[in-house]
Amino acid sequence: MTLYVIATPLGNLDDLSIRAAETLRTVDLVAAEDTRRSRILLEHLGTSPPMVSFHAHSPPARRAQLLARLEAGATVALLTDAGTPSISDPGASLVREASARDVPVVPIPGPSAVTAALSVSGLPADRYLFLGFLPRKGGHRAARLAEVAGAPCTVVMFEAPLRLTRLLDDLIEVCGPDRRAVVARELTKRYEEVRSGTLTDLQVYYRDHAPRGEITLVIDSGAAPPRDPSPAKALERGRALLAAGATRRDAAATLVEEFGMSRNDAYRLIATA
């Protein structure tokens, strides 16, 4: 009775760890985000354990089925399309419920697009903010973009190739044209590309060279404004945050952090922005 959370290759099958390979050859069942992708890996290993799909659109009955198998004593391997399960995929719900039922959950670490991109970005990786895929529209997207603009650390996110240029446009609007960034595309695969520059550099390049494949975007931190109690500068910053889509609450919290204002003063100022 064990749930193994197994990191699998981003592209190059030789990146699979020996421990992961041995585990996949012995488990009773594989729960895969994409059974077609996972079947290629299992065939590469010369093994064919029973496999079921488990993804973002799986009905609750599928999670219940997996939990029942685990509680009955089965060993189950959780696999995502590529990389580490539970990172921007539905694996977290299964892990959470398995743990709540005292099912042992064992990580088998390995490839991750997040850490791979950070490692070749040249940007600070001692602290970073991972946002996954941004919402496609509306206030939620605007709020996330504002979060990127003011982030005090490196930001990592995923994006689909057809939406990359739009994301770069939006980032230029909130972060400015000169923020440093890196596009890591098709990591470990045949057409791997790691391209760095300003947001404008990347925007110009990918408008002329339509990107393909899986994309991880790494963005440098925003230079936080110096602490300055000047109401005029705080008001200017508050208006910028609201224009970028931040809520009044989030904008006020940012003013407290950046300008050393009291929470009450920040809320009063935001109310006039």
Number of C-alpha atoms within 10 A of each C-alpha: 16 19 26 23 24 26 25 28 23 22 18 12 15 11 14 21 18 9 12 19 18 11 17 23 14 14 17 18 21 26 25 22 24 16 19 11 14 21 17 12 19 16 10 13 15 10 14 16 15 11 16 15 17 24 20 9 9 12 10 9 9 15 19 13 10 22 20 13 17 21 15 10 12 17 20 26 26 24 28 27 20 19 22 26 24 17 15 15 15 17 23 14 12 18 21 12 14 21 13 10 11 11 18 16 17 13 16 16 17 17 20 18 25 20 12 16 22 23 12 14 21 13 20 15 15 8 10 19 18 15 15 17 14 16 14 11 8 9 14 15 18 23 22 16 24 24 22 25 25 18 18 16 19 21 26 24 19 21 19 15 17 12 11 23 20 13 18 21 16 16 21 18 13 20 23 16 16 12 19 20 26 24 24 24 23 20 22 18 14 9 10 14 15 16 16 19 15 18 23 19 17 20 21 13 14 16 12 8 9 11 20 13 14 16 22 25 25 27 30 25 23 19 13 13 12 9 15 13 13 10 14 11 14 25 18 12 20 26 19 16 28 19 15 22 22 24 18 18 12 18 22 27 16 22 25 19 14 18 20 14 21 13 16 11 14 25 21 11 18 23 12 9 17
